Amino acid sequence: MTKASDLRALFGHRSGNNPLYFHTLENLNQRVPGINSNLLKSKALLCSYCNNERTQPYDRAWEKLSNYLRNRKPPIRPNMVLKLSTVFPGNVHQSMNFVHLFFLKLFGCLIVEHSIPINIQEFSSALIERRPHQKVHLAFEAITDRRSHKHAGRTQILTTQINGHVSYAIWLYDVGPLSVHIMYAEPSENRKGLANSWHPLNVGKVVRLIGK
């Protein structure tokens, strides 16, 4: 549900004597003995080849971008324009496409796990063929509120459905001072959030961070 490298970077080494605490709407303060606990993993499992060799470049691209945004000096802030060549010198388009595919993998697992009526085959084909999903967009938010504790996690998926099919869906992936908005939108959708979104097919080498 949250990438292990993000958790390690944010919380460091954890054990039974120094646990993390996992919260859901149903249960609070569940002790997590370690970052690799099954409690933090999706129940929609990929085969080992897809989860490792096939999608490993996607994981590494996100790990690099996540590390840069979380540790940037000075810190990220709303409306900042990020030069992607700073993070991925000489390889912006492929690397950012891999970031897109990393979130596509997570999104696909959530669709399966929660039986969301979105065509999962389109997700599978994009991941296998290493091409963008035309209906999935990302937005990167700089979180400016001062939280009293370190935080990582994701929100529930909120959907708009027409005749039993999803026309729009959004969920957030948070890690420290960064929140990624992952949006699925049919072509007929015209949402405010999409105006600030990023997509591999229509982006240059910069991205503007959103926030309040």
DATA-V576245 format. One record per backbone hydrogen bond with DSSP energy under -1.0 kcal/mol. NH is the residue of the N-H (numbers start at 1). CO is the residue of the C=O. Records with the same first field share a line. If there is no record, write none. Layout:
BEGIN
NH->CO, CO
END
This chain:
BEGIN
7->3
8->4
9->5
10->6
11->7
12->8
20->32
22->30
24->27
30->22
32->20
37->34
40->37
41->38
45->43
51->47
52->48
54->49
55->50
56->52
59->55
60->56
61->57
62->58
63->59
64->60
65->61
66->62
67->63
68->64
69->65
70->66
71->67
79->209
80->77
82->207
84->205
86->83
88->84
91->88
95->91
96->92
97->93
98->94
99->95
100->96
101->97
102->98
103->99
104->100
105->101
106->102
107->103
108->104
109->105
110->106
111->107
112->108
113->109
114->110
116->111
118->116
124->120
125->121
126->122
127->123
128->124
129->125
131->126
136->133
137->183
138->198
139->181
141->179
142->210
143->177
147->145
153->174
155->172
158->170
160->168
162->165
165->162
166->117
167->160
168->160
169->184
170->158
171->182
173->180
174->153
175->178
176->151
178->175
179->141
180->173
181->139
182->171
183->137
184->169
185->135
186->167
189->186
195->192
197->194
198->138
202->199
207->82
209->80
210->140
END
